[in-house]
Amino acid sequence: MTILPRLLAAATCLVLLPAAASAGAGTQWLNGRESRQEHRIDQGIASGSLTGNEAARLHARETRLDNLTDRALSDGNLSGREFLRLNNAYSRTSGGIYRQKHDYQTQ
């Protein structure tokens, strides 16, 4: 990965950090990411670009992220540090979805 996408991702996180100060805004952002990533997995299954095993692994990662998000929100507050950690985890999972969809394995 080149430096430019990483800089853009870091800048995005810094811009979104004030929004993450309240649990509502951060929660909405993370729920949106989760929803979009689930949709990408489902689309990969439908198009045949994800095998059953790949999809199962990706769904398991999404479930673990959902559990991490629930634990972070258990106190009703999402700190900036928690938001950044979760956002980075969702970014790593998003990269995994991309790699699995584009690895030329088909059903």
N, C-alpha and C positions, 0 to 999 in steps of 0.2 A: 504494500500500500504506500502510495507516495505521501509526502508531507502535507500537501494541500488539503486532501480530504480530512486528515487528522486535525489540521488547524481549523477547518470549517466546523468539524464536530465539536472541538473545544470551544469555539466561539459561540456556537449554538447553545451549548450547555451553560456558558456564562450569561447569555441573554435570557435563558429560561430559568436560571437560578432564582431570581426574585419571584418569579411566578410559583416556584416550588416551595416558597416559604409558607404558603398556606396549604393545608392538606387538600383542599378542594381542587385547586388548580393543578397541583402535582399529580393528584389521583386521576384527574380527567386526562392529563397528558399520557400517563402510563397505561391507563385503560384503553386509550386510543391506539397506542403502540401495540398493545397486546392483541386488540381486535384486528388491526391491519396485518400483523404477523400471522395470526391464525388464518386469515383470509388468504395470505400468500401460500401457506402450507396447503390449504384446501384446493387452491387453484393449481398447485403443483401436482396434487393427486389427480385432479380432473384432467389435466393436460398430459399426464403420464410422465412428466419430468421428474417426479419423485417416486421411488419404489415404496412398497409397503413398509419395509424396515426403516428406510430413511424417514418417512412420515411419522412412524411410531416414535423414533428417537427425538424428532423435532417436537412432537406433541408432548413428550415427557419433559423436555427442556422448558417448554412453555408452562407446563404445570408447576415445575419447580420455581420458575420465576413468579408465577401467580402466588405460590405459597410464601415466597420471600416478600412480595409486595404486601400480602395480608399481614405478615408479622411486623413489617415496618409501620403499617397503619394501625396496629393493634392498640396503640396508645392514643389514637385519634389525631396524631400530628405526624407530618412528614417533614423531617428536617432537610436542609439543603444537602447535607452530606449523604443522607439516605437516598434522596432523589438522584444525586449524581451516581451513587453506587448502582442503584437499580437501572438508571438510564444506560450506564455502561454495560450492564449485564444484558439488557434488551438489545443494545447495539451489537454485542458479540453474537447473540442468538440470531439477529437479523443477518449478519455476515454468514453464519452457518446455513441459514435457509438459502441464501443466494448460492453459496458453494454447492450445496446438495442439489439445487435445481439445475445447476449448470455443469454438472460433472459428467454429463453424457451417459448416465445410467438411466435406462428406461424400464418400464414395467413389462 
